[in-house]
């Protein structure tokens, strides 16, 4: 996995076992046609690209991160950016919940 100074983590061609463990095929799908899109991520997003090619430019920066088909990508919460889509995107995605996970159940007492 490679993290860049923008906080985006890209894992190229993750093993099928990892995709199965994440249950990616049950995540919702999203797609878009080529073009430029202004996006702000209010929650961390993990996505797996089935198709497409994207360059992500953070707001006010000439730097970019490029990823596409076969990549597992984690986009940090709070990132404002422009997506420059050169090849139509089709991806599975999941947003991290902003609420903390529920506490574990109390241990059962067998009496």
N, C-alpha and C positions, 0 to 999 in steps of 0.2 A: 504494500500500500504506500502511496506517496501523498504526503500532505504538503501543500504549498503555503506560502506566507499569507494567502487569503483565507486559510482555514478550511478549504475544500479538500476532502480526502477522496482520491480516485484509486480504486483497485481494478486493474486491467484483467479481464477474463478470470474472475474468481472461480474456484472449483465448483462443480455442480453440487457437491455435498454441502457447501456453504449456502448456496442458493436454496437448497432444500431445507436446511436448518432454519433459515430465515422465513421460510414459507412464502417466498416471493410471489408465486403464482396466485396466491389468495389476496394479494394487495390490489388496490384499485389501479386502473390504467389511466394514463393521460397521454395525449399526443398534440402536436401542433405542426403547422406547415412552416416552411422556411420563412424567415423574417427576423425582425428585431423586437424583443419584448422586454419591457421594464418590469422587474420583479423584486419583491421584498419578502424575505422569508421570516415569518413571525414565529416559526418553530423549526427545529432541526428537521431536515428531510433526508431520508435515505431513499435512493432510487436505483433501479437497475434498467439500463437502456437496452431495449430489444432492437431498436433501429435508431438511426439518426446521427447527427454530428453537431456539436454545440461549442461555441466559444463563450465563456462567461467573463464579462468585464465588470469588476466592482465599480460602484459609483465613484466618479472622479479619478479613476486610475487608468493608465494605458496598459497595465498588465492584464493578462487573461489566462484562463485555464481552459484547456480543450479536452473534451471527452465525447464518447459516443457509444455505438453499438457494442455490447459485451462488457461495458464498464459498470461497476457498482460504485456509486458516488454518494458521499455524505456532505450535505450543504449546511453550514452552521446557521443557527438561529441569529436573526438580526442582519443578515447580509442583504444589502440593496445592490442590485446589479442589472446589467443588460445581458440578455441571452441573445447571441447572434447565431441563429439556427441556419446552417447551410444545407443540411439534409433533414427532411421531415422526421420528427421525433415520435417514437412510441416507447413508453416506459411504464414500469410498475413503480409505485411510490408509496411511502409511508411517512407520516409526520409523527414526531415524538410528542407524546401528550405533555401538556404543560403542568398537569396535576401530578403530584408525587404518587408512586405506586401505593396500593393499599398495604397496611401492615400485615405481616403473616398471621395466620390464625393461631390462637393459643394452642399449646401442645395438649393433646387429648390425654386425659388421665384415665387409666383403666383401673377401676376399683372392683 
